[in-house]
């Protein structure tokens, strides 16, 4: 991928997710909007990254990218943000609202 395009994508991800919190909750690290109780990402410390399909599919429309191309970009951005290696990526359309409540109240 062109480095300039990737930088623009990363900058837009930082901008669009600046309100979200990174929450370390035991075996996973979550990126969650506390106010809206909306999750974006869950990184399992074993290396699996779960990402919310609805958000990221809409996000990458701006860059005219489809899932098979943008999934790696999400992984690279998460590696930069969390300084952790992503081994596997998985998308989900599930809301996980009950899990988000638990994450927001997590004491590790």
N, C-alpha and C positions, 0 to 999 in steps of 0.2 A: 504494500500500500504506500502511496505517496506520503512522505513525511509531513508535508504541509497540510494535507487533508486530515491526516491523523491528529495533528496538533489542533486543528480547528474542532474536530470532534471531541477531543479531550477537553479543550477550553469550554465548549458548549455543555459537556457533561458536568464539569465543575460548576458552571453557572447554574444549570438547571437543578442540580442537587445540592447547592450550597446550604439550603435550609434543612437538609436531612442530617440526622445524627448517625454516627458510627457507634454501634453498641456491641461490646464484647460480652457475649452471654455463654460462658462455658465452652462448649465445643464448636460454637459458631460465632461469627461476627456478622452483624446485620447492618444494613443501611436503611433507615426508617425515617419517615416524616412523623414525628411525635404528635404534632397537632392534628393531622388528618388520619393518624393511625394507618399509614400506608407504607408498605414495604417495597423496596426496589431490588435489593440484593440480599442474599444470604451466602456467606462464604463459610463452608465447613472447614475447620482447621486441618482436616485430612486432605484438602485440596480441591474439593468439589464446590463449584460456584453455581448457585441457583439465581436466576434473574427473572424478573417479572415481564412476561412476554408482552402484555398490553402496553406497558410504558415504553419499553425499548423498541418495539416494532413501530410505534408512532414516532418516537424520537428519530429513528434512522430513516424515516420517510424523507426528512429534510435533506438527507445526503444521498437519496435514491439508492439505498443499500438494502439488500435482502438478508435474511437470517444467516444463510451460509457464509456471508461475507462479514457481517457485523458482529457475530458471536465472538470471534477472536479479538476484535477491537474492545469489546466489553471486558474480556478476560485481561487484556493488556492494561486497560485503565485501572481495573481492580488491583492488579499486581503493583501498579505504581502507587495507588492510594494506600493500600494495606501493607505494602512491602512484603508480600507473601506470594508464593507460586500457585497459580491455578493449574490443576492437572486435568480437570474435567469441567465442562459447562453443561448446564441443563436449564431449560426454560420451563415455566409453568404459568398457567392462566389462573390458578387457584388464588383466592384472595388471602388466605391464611390469617384472617382477622383474629382468630383465637390465639394463634401463635404470636402475633404482633403484640397483643395485650401482655402476654407472658414476657416477651422480650423487653417491653417498656418497663416492666417491673423486675427485671432480672438483677440479681445480686452476684452473678457469676456463680 
